[in-house]
Amino acid sequence: MSRPSTLSVVIRRIIAAIPSILGVIIVTFILTRALPGDPAAYFAGPAATQEAIDQIRETLGLNRSLPEQFIIYVGELLRGDLGNSLTTGQTVLSDLLTRLPASLELTLAGLLFSLTLALPLGILAATRPGSWLDHGVRVLATAGVSLPTFFTGLLLIYVFYFRLGIAPAPLGRLAILYSSPDQITGLFLVDSLLAGDFETFQAAFGQLILPAVTLGLFALAPLTRVTRASMLSVLSSDFIRTARASGLAPSMILFGYAFRNALLPVVTTLGVVFSFLLGANVLVEKVFAWPGIGSYAVSALIASDYAAVQGFVLTMALLYVVLNLLIDLLYTVIDPRAGVES
């Protein structure tokens, strides 16, 4: 039986994701209407009269029944309109497009830091099972996931900024003395390099280190554990014993055969961890004043800003679908036998 083409895999994954996205739209719409508070009263201000509040509620369409509001909301979604945010006064789409690169840059940096540690530590632990190194790696990974991200962030700020003075102030993506690079990708590190502005690159990199390490330490445990378990399973397999008996170099056996075959579970975990970090880095963004979509969603929740909350949840759902699709396609690169036939 022939393996499906990449295009057919993409089409099947998109079709399979449609019910999930519809479910997200319905559930989010219902839950946002159950939030405490009145967005019309918040928008009108504390000194507004009841008549003014009622007028705003009518303007926002909140005086209509829930079915009518839902039909209007779905119609706007089909036109690509996510509505306007009450807290910023801008369209939700423009707010998300402005803030999403900040969250992506932070999450990718944290994930890169975590991978840099998790893969070598997992491989070392798997090659020496039961040793002091193996136990030390497991303790380190457990400690990283046991500490809340906000506590880790505050601790890093206290040590490296307040006590040692070697880290910049946790005031967002750039210090006030620097201006943002010309937006190409929205990622400050990439845009500053493309513009040849190495001073801004250095400043943006300095601001990114502590929040990225905070996220990376939290993601270290699952990636290290999965790498270790997957490598242990592969190293005990028959083809590895055959390779050793054939006299192949240990480095070739470890990285050319064992690590490649152990990558599939690691990639699966990597996708799950990335999705989780992208949606759960709100505490890190608050601690470091990072202008991402997580802090934007919190502000919207406090203000009962329906459109902003719905836009945030829908964006996260779409990102999760795209990420799962990329993981499925990456399977075939790592191991063509995977075939993603499901």
C-alpha positions as a Python dict, from the first residue, in 0.01 Angstrom:
ca = {
    (1, 'M'): (0, 0, 0),
    (2, 'S'): (147, 337, -103),
    (3, 'R'): (220, 602, 151),
    (4, 'P'): (-8, 912, 136),
    (5, 'S'): (133, 1229, -14),
    (6, 'T'): (216, 1533, 195),
    (7, 'L'): (-75, 1727, 46),
    (8, 'S'): (-326, 1455, 134),
    (9, 'V'): (-190, 1447, 490),
    (10, 'V'): (-234, 1824, 522),
    (11, 'I'): (-589, 1812, 384),
    (12, 'R'): (-691, 1526, 616),
    (13, 'R'): (-547, 1699, 921),
    (14, 'I'): (-727, 2025, 838),
    (15, 'I'): (-1059, 1845, 789),
    (16, 'A'): (-1011, 1652, 1113),
    (17, 'A'): (-943, 1977, 1300),
    (18, 'I'): (-1265, 2150, 1188),
    (19, 'P'): (-1492, 1988, 1457),
    (20, 'S'): (-1240, 2078, 1727),
    (21, 'I'): (-1225, 2441, 1614),
    (22, 'L'): (-1606, 2460, 1602),
    (23, 'G'): (-1619, 2320, 1954),
    (24, 'V'): (-1367, 2580, 2072),
    (25, 'I'): (-1576, 2859, 1917),
    (26, 'I'): (-1898, 2742, 2085),
    (27, 'V'): (-1748, 2673, 2428),
    (28, 'T'): (-1552, 2998, 2432),
    (29, 'F'): (-1858, 3200, 2335),
    (30, 'I'): (-2063, 3046, 2616),
    (31, 'L'): (-1792, 3074, 2881),
    (32, 'T'): (-1711, 3438, 2805),
    (33, 'R'): (-2077, 3527, 2851),
    (34, 'A'): (-2061, 3360, 3193),
    (35, 'L'): (-1774, 3586, 3308),
    (36, 'P'): (-1861, 3814, 3602),
    (37, 'G'): (-1891, 4183, 3534),
    (38, 'D'): (-2056, 4394, 3268),
    (39, 'P'): (-1832, 4502, 2978),
    (40, 'A'): (-2070, 4787, 2897),
    (41, 'A'): (-2035, 4924, 3252),
    (42, 'Y'): (-1657, 4884, 3235),
    (43, 'F'): (-1639, 5063, 2903),
    (44, 'A'): (-1873, 5345, 3019),
    (45, 'G'): (-1670, 5416, 3332),
    (46, 'P'): (-1761, 5444, 3701),
    (47, 'A'): (-1937, 5782, 3662),
    (48, 'A'): (-2169, 5672, 3379),
    (49, 'T'): (-2544, 5675, 3420),
    (50, 'Q'): (-2760, 5368, 3366),
    (51, 'E'): (-2892, 5523, 3047),
    (52, 'A'): (-2540, 5558, 2911),
    (53, 'I'): (-2459, 5199, 3006),
    (54, 'D'): (-2773, 5074, 2832),
    (55, 'Q'): (-2682, 5273, 2522),
    (56, 'I'): (-2334, 5116, 2512),
    (57, 'R'): (-2480, 4771, 2570),
    (58, 'E'): (-2708, 4824, 2270),
    (59, 'T'): (-2417, 4949, 2060),
    (60, 'L'): (-2213, 4640, 2149),
    (61, 'G'): (-2508, 4412, 2076),
    (62, 'L'): (-2517, 4277, 2432),
    (63, 'N'): (-2889, 4346, 2460),
    (64, 'R'): (-2963, 4072, 2205),
    (65, 'S'): (-3031, 3711, 2293),
    (66, 'L'): (-2741, 3464, 2309),
    (67, 'P'): (-2841, 3282, 1987),
    (68, 'E'): (-2852, 3614, 1802),
    (69, 'Q'): (-2513, 3716, 1944),
    (70, 'F'): (-2366, 3382, 1844),
    (71, 'I'): (-2494, 3406, 1486),
    (72, 'I'): (-2351, 3757, 1455),
    (73, 'Y'): (-2018, 3639, 1603),
    (74, 'V'): (-1987, 3345, 1361),
    (75, 'G'): (-2073, 3571, 1069),
    (76, 'E'): (-1797, 3812, 1171),
    (77, 'L'): (-1551, 3523, 1204),
    (78, 'L'): (-1628, 3409, 851),
    (79, 'R'): (-1539, 3758, 733),
    (80, 'G'): (-1213, 3749, 931),
    (81, 'D'): (-1339, 3999, 1186),
    (82, 'L'): (-1253, 3910, 1547),
    (83, 'G'): (-1420, 4224, 1681),
    (84, 'N'): (-1283, 4522, 1871),
    (85, 'S'): (-1117, 4515, 2210),
    (86, 'L'): (-1274, 4732, 2479),
    (87, 'T'): (-948, 4757, 2673),
    (88, 'T'): (-726, 4879, 2389),
    (89, 'G'): (-975, 5032, 2147),
    (90, 'Q'): (-810, 4845, 1860),
    (91, 'T'): (-930, 4549, 1659),
    (92, 'V'): (-857, 4215, 1828),
    (93, 'L'): (-682, 4092, 1513),
    (94, 'S'): (-434, 4381, 1515),
    (95, 'D'): (-374, 4337, 1891),
    (96, 'L'): (-301, 3968, 1847),
    (97, 'L'): (-75, 4022, 1545),
    (98, 'T'): (117, 4285, 1742),
    (99, 'R'): (160, 4074, 2057),
    (100, 'L'): (190, 3722, 1916),
    (101, 'P'): (552, 3762, 1794),
    (102, 'A'): (658, 3856, 2150),
    (103, 'S'): (503, 3538, 2290),
    (104, 'L'): (646, 3326, 2009),
    (105, 'E'): (995, 3467, 2058),
    (106, 'L'): (983, 3404, 2433),
    (107, 'T'): (842, 3052, 2394),
    (108, 'L'): (1087, 2953, 2120),
    (109, 'A'): (1381, 3085, 2322),
    (110, 'G'): (1265, 2896, 2632),
    (111, 'L'): (1218, 2580, 2429),
    (112, 'L'): (1562, 2615, 2268),
    (113, 'F'): (1722, 2656, 2611),
    (114, 'S'): (1535, 2352, 2739),
    (115, 'L'): (1634, 2138, 2439),
    (116, 'T'): (1998, 2241, 2474),
    (117, 'L'): (1999, 2090, 2823),
    (118, 'A'): (1735, 1816, 2798),
    (119, 'L'): (1875, 1620, 2502),
    (120, 'P'): (2235, 1584, 2630),
    (121, 'L'): (2116, 1515, 2987),
    (122, 'G'): (1864, 1254, 2870),
    (123, 'I'): (2124, 1080, 2653),
    (124, 'L'): (2384, 1081, 2933),
    (125, 'A'): (2133, 942, 3182),
    (126, 'A'): (2029, 667, 2940),
    (127, 'T'): (2388, 558, 2875),
    (128, 'R'): (2456, 531, 3249),
    (129, 'P'): (2131, 398, 3402),
    (130, 'G'): (2130, 375, 3781),
    (131, 'S'): (2447, 581, 3820),
    (132, 'W'): (2486, 897, 4024),
    (133, 'L'): (2464, 1093, 3699),
    (134, 'D'): (2129, 931, 3617),
    (135, 'H'): (1990, 1012, 3962),
    (136, 'G'): (2127, 1366, 3943),
    (137, 'V'): (1960, 1430, 3608),
    (138, 'R'): (1625, 1309, 3739),
    (139, 'V'): (1653, 1527, 4050),
    (140, 'L'): (1741, 1831, 3839),
    (141, 'A'): (1451, 1771, 3601),
    (142, 'T'): (1205, 1720, 3888),
    (143, 'A'): (1323, 2037, 4061),
    (144, 'G'): (1270, 2238, 3743),
    (145, 'V'): (906, 2136, 3704),
    (146, 'S'): (828, 2150, 4077),
    (147, 'L'): (898, 2522, 4112),
    (148, 'P'): (618, 2754, 3989),
    (149, 'T'): (726, 2966, 3695),
    (150, 'F'): (649, 3293, 3871),
    (151, 'F'): (866, 3190, 4169),
    (152, 'T'): (1153, 3089, 3940),
    (153, 'G'): (1124, 3419, 3753),
    (154, 'L'): (1120, 3627, 4071),
    (155, 'L'): (1415, 3430, 4210),
    (156, 'L'): (1620, 3487, 3894),
    (157, 'I'): (1535, 3858, 3901),
    (158, 'Y'): (1638, 3884, 4266),
    (159, 'V'): (1969, 3705, 4213),
    (160, 'F'): (2086, 3829, 3873),
    (161, 'Y'): (1931, 4178, 3862),
    (162, 'F'): (1890, 4294, 4221),
    (163, 'R'): (2186, 4121, 4391),
    (164, 'L'): (2445, 4071, 4118),
    (165, 'G'): (2339, 4348, 3880),
    (166, 'I'): (2437, 4153, 3567),
    (167, 'A'): (2089, 4127, 3416),
    (168, 'P'): (1885, 4417, 3274),
    (169, 'A'): (1570, 4541, 3444),
    (170, 'P'): (1269, 4315, 3374),
    (171, 'L'): (1081, 4579, 3177),
    (172, 'G'): (974, 4406, 2859),
    (173, 'R'): (1146, 4324, 2532),
    (174, 'L'): (1374, 4629, 2520),
    (175, 'A'): (1502, 4888, 2766),
    (176, 'I'): (1362, 5239, 2727),
    (177, 'L'): (1690, 5362, 2577),
    (178, 'Y'): (1642, 5144, 2268),
    (179, 'S'): (1384, 5161, 1990),
    (180, 'S'): (1224, 4860, 1831),
    (181, 'P'): (1382, 4736, 1506),
    (182, 'D'): (1192, 4770, 1181),
    (183, 'Q'): (927, 4498, 1190),
    (184, 'I'): (986, 4218, 942),
    (185, 'T'): (905, 3903, 1138),
    (186, 'G'): (807, 4066, 1467),
    (187, 'L'): (1087, 3877, 1643),
    (188, 'F'): (1328, 4138, 1777),
    (189, 'L'): (1634, 3912, 1760),
    (190, 'V'): (1570, 3820, 1397),
    (191, 'D'): (1466, 4169, 1286),
    (192, 'S'): (1767, 4338, 1448),
    (193, 'L'): (2003, 4089, 1280),
    (194, 'L'): (1837, 4142, 943),
    (195, 'A'): (1879, 4517, 990),
    (196, 'G'): (2242, 4477, 1096),
    (197, 'D'): (2166, 4648, 1427),
    (198, 'F'): (2384, 4443, 1663),
    (199, 'E'): (2342, 4686, 1952),
    (200, 'T'): (1966, 4634, 1953),
    (201, 'F'): (2020, 4260, 1911),
    (202, 'Q'): (2240, 4254, 2220),
    (203, 'A'): (1986, 4456, 2418),
    (204, 'A'): (1695, 4234, 2309),
    (205, 'F'): (1895, 3920, 2382),
    (206, 'G'): (1977, 4047, 2730),
    (207, 'Q'): (1610, 4113, 2805),
    (208, 'L'): (1517, 3766, 2676),
    (209, 'I'): (1761, 3556, 2880),
    (210, 'L'): (1589, 3547, 3221),
    (211, 'P'): (1231, 3490, 3101),
    (212, 'A'): (1352, 3227, 2852),
    (213, 'V'): (1545, 3045, 3125),
    (214, 'T'): (1237, 3060, 3349),
    (215, 'L'): (1025, 2890, 3083),
    (216, 'G'): (1302, 2653, 2981),
    (217, 'L'): (1354, 2519, 3333),
    (218, 'F'): (984, 2438, 3353),
    (219, 'A'): (994, 2249, 3021),
    (220, 'L'): (1317, 2068, 3110),
    (221, 'A'): (1158, 1783, 3306),
    (222, 'P'): (925, 1629, 3044),
    (223, 'L'): (1179, 1658, 2763),
    (224, 'T'): (1460, 1506, 2972),
    (225, 'R'): (1244, 1221, 3099),
    (226, 'V'): (1112, 1131, 2753),
    (227, 'T'): (1460, 1148, 2600),
    (228, 'R'): (1599, 921, 2870),
    (229, 'A'): (1313, 669, 2848),
    (230, 'S'): (1318, 662, 2468),
    (231, 'M'): (1696, 619, 2454),
    (232, 'L'): (1685, 338, 2713),
    (233, 'S'): (1427, 155, 2504),
    (234, 'V'): (1622, 191, 2181),
    (235, 'L'): (1960, 103, 2335),
    (236, 'S'): (1819, -228, 2459),
    (237, 'S'): (1680, -326, 2117),
    (238, 'D'): (1816, -604, 1897),
    (239, 'F'): (1947, -386, 1614),
    (240, 'I'): (2165, -190, 1858),
    (241, 'R'): (2314, -514, 1990),
    (242, 'T'): (2378, -621, 1633),
    (243, 'A'): (2547, -289, 1557),
    (244, 'R'): (2772, -331, 1860),
    (245, 'A'): (2858, -686, 1761),
    (246, 'S'): (2950, -560, 1414),
    (247, 'G'): (3217, -339, 1567),
    (248, 'L'): (3066, -1, 1478),
    (249, 'A'): (3201, 302, 1662),
    (250, 'P'): (3012, 381, 1986),
    (251, 'S'): (2943, 739, 1870),
    (252, 'M'): (2793, 608, 1544),
    (253, 'I'): (2572, 365, 1735),
    (254, 'L'): (2462, 628, 1986),
    (255, 'F'): (2387, 917, 1752),
    (256, 'G'): (2355, 757, 1408),
    (257, 'Y'): (2120, 476, 1511),
    (258, 'A'): (1990, 507, 1868),
    (259, 'F'): (1921, 878, 1886),
    (260, 'R'): (1754, 893, 1545),
    (261, 'N'): (1517, 611, 1637),
    (262, 'A'): (1445, 769, 1976),
    (263, 'L'): (1343, 1104, 1826),
    (264, 'L'): (975, 1033, 1753),
    (265, 'P'): (858, 1035, 2119),
    (266, 'V'): (1077, 1340, 2182),
    (267, 'V'): (919, 1528, 1891),
    (268, 'T'): (570, 1440, 2015),
    (269, 'T'): (655, 1568, 2362),
    (270, 'L'): (819, 1875, 2212),
    (271, 'G'): (495, 1969, 2036),
    (272, 'V'): (289, 1924, 2352),
    (273, 'V'): (538, 2125, 2560),
    (274, 'F'): (549, 2406, 2304),
    (275, 'S'): (170, 2431, 2296),
    (276, 'F'): (155, 2434, 2675),
    (277, 'L'): (427, 2697, 2712),
    (278, 'L'): (272, 2925, 2453),
    (279, 'G'): (-58, 2930, 2640),
    (280, 'A'): (76, 2912, 2995),
    (281, 'N'): (355, 3169, 2985),
    (282, 'V'): (117, 3437, 3113),
    (283, 'L'): (281, 3436, 3458),
    (284, 'V'): (625, 3480, 3304),
    (285, 'E'): (497, 3764, 3088),
    (286, 'K'): (349, 3935, 3395),
    (287, 'V'): (666, 3894, 3602),
    (288, 'F'): (891, 4031, 3328),
    (289, 'A'): (641, 4286, 3186),
    (290, 'W'): (656, 4098, 2856),
    (291, 'P'): (399, 4236, 2607),
    (292, 'G'): (269, 3902, 2478),
    (293, 'I'): (-74, 3754, 2419),
    (294, 'G'): (-81, 3595, 2765),
    (295, 'S'): (-79, 3927, 2950),
    (296, 'Y'): (-324, 4059, 2689),
    (297, 'A'): (-566, 3774, 2767),
    (298, 'V'): (-544, 3839, 3141),
    (299, 'S'): (-628, 4207, 3095),
    (300, 'A'): (-920, 4108, 2875),
    (301, 'L'): (-1050, 3862, 3135),
    (302, 'I'): (-1039, 4125, 3409),
    (303, 'A'): (-1238, 4365, 3193),
    (304, 'S'): (-1480, 4095, 3066),
    (305, 'D'): (-1364, 4189, 2716),
    (306, 'Y'): (-1550, 3920, 2523),
    (307, 'A'): (-1396, 3982, 2181),
    (308, 'A'): (-1037, 3980, 2309),
    (309, 'V'): (-1083, 3661, 2513),
    (310, 'Q'): (-1253, 3482, 2225),
    (311, 'G'): (-985, 3594, 1982),
    (312, 'F'): (-709, 3472, 2216),
    (313, 'V'): (-864, 3128, 2264),
    (314, 'L'): (-936, 3087, 1894),
    (315, 'T'): (-579, 3188, 1807),
    (316, 'M'): (-438, 2933, 2051),
    (317, 'A'): (-663, 2662, 1906),
    (318, 'L'): (-548, 2739, 1551),
    (319, 'L'): (-182, 2743, 1659),
    (320, 'Y'): (-230, 2405, 1823),
    (321, 'V'): (-379, 2262, 1502),
    (322, 'V'): (-93, 2401, 1292),
    (323, 'L'): (164, 2268, 1539),
    (324, 'N'): (16, 1918, 1531),
    (325, 'L'): (22, 1927, 1153),
    (326, 'L'): (390, 2026, 1153),
    (327, 'I'): (468, 1744, 1396),
    (328, 'D'): (293, 1491, 1172),
    (329, 'L'): (495, 1610, 874),
    (330, 'L'): (817, 1606, 1079),
    (331, 'Y'): (755, 1238, 1158),
    (332, 'T'): (806, 1151, 792),
    (333, 'V'): (1134, 1344, 785),
    (334, 'I'): (1269, 1161, 1090),
    (335, 'D'): (1133, 821, 991),
    (336, 'P'): (965, 779, 649),
    (337, 'R'): (811, 455, 772),
    (338, 'A'): (584, 654, 1003),
    (339, 'G'): (376, 749, 699),
    (340, 'V'): (125, 941, 916),
    (341, 'E'): (-145, 704, 792),
    (342, 'S'): (-420, 767, 1046),
}
